[in-house]
Amino acid sequence: MDSYSELLNQFEKVSDELTNLIKKFPSERREEVIFDRWSLKNVVSHINHWMAHNINCLDSLVEGKTPFWQPDTDQYNYDGVEARKDRTWEDVYL
């Protein structure tokens, strides 16, 4: 198996594991702050925000451009969660 296929398989495995863990989480606790300052909804929002950024970076690489990296990751993390705080669970998760 080439390294690209191996990486893709690893990514799919981690993605499936994360999805399964989220599905097991009690729905009534999704917005309860239990991870330091974050709820499960905040964690999923954070992951979504970074995935969107990483897709943009990959698109830039495919186009032969230098991808933009966020200079202040703490602020980027905060902004991503804040931008999604009023969205429903379904909007954030799906």
N, C-alpha and C positions, 0 to 999 in steps of 0.2 A: 504494500500500500504506500503510495507516495505521501509526502508530508502534508500536502494540501488536504487530501482525503482524511488523513489521520486527525488533523486539526479540526476539520469540519465534524468528524465523528465525536471528538472530545467536546466541541461546542454544543452539539445536539444532546449529548449525554448530560452536560451541566444544565442546559436549558430544561430538559425533561425533569431532572431532579428538582430544580427550583420550582417549576410548575406544580409538581406533585406535592412539594412542601406547602406551597401557597394554598392549594386545594384542601389540604388537611387542617389549615388554620381555621379556628372557629369564626364564622362570618360575623357574629355579634361583637367580636373584638378587633376587627380590621382597622378601626379608626381610634382605638385606645392606644395612648402613648405607652409603649412598653420597651422600646429599644432606645434607651437613653432619652432623647427628645422626640423620637419618631414613632409613628404607628406603622403597621404593615402597609397601609395605603401610602404613607410617606416613603417607605423603602421602595415600593414598586414604582412610585413616581420618580424617585431618584434613578433607579435602573433605566426607566424609559427615557429620561432626559439624557443620560449618557449614551444610551443606544442610538438615539437620534443624532447626537453629536458624532459618534463613531461612524455611523453610516455616511454622514457628510464628509468625514475624513477619508473614508474608503473611496467615495466618489471622486474626491480630489486626487487621490493617488492614481485611480484609473485614468483620469484626465491628464495625468502628468503634472499636476500642480502640487505644491507643498501644502499639506493639510494644516488648518489652523488649530492650534491647541490652546485651551483656556489658560490664561496666565494666573488666574486666581480660582483654584478649584473649590475652595471653601465657599466663595461667593456664588460660583456656578451651581454647586450643590444646593445652596439655599434658594437661589432663583428658580431652579427646576422644581423643587418641592412647593415653593410658594405659588408658582404659576399653575399648579394642579390642585391646590388645596380646596378649591370650591367645586371641583369636578366630582362626579359620582364614582363609586368604586368601579362600576362597569366601564366608565370612560377611561379610568386610569389602568385598569387591569387588561381590558380587551384592547 
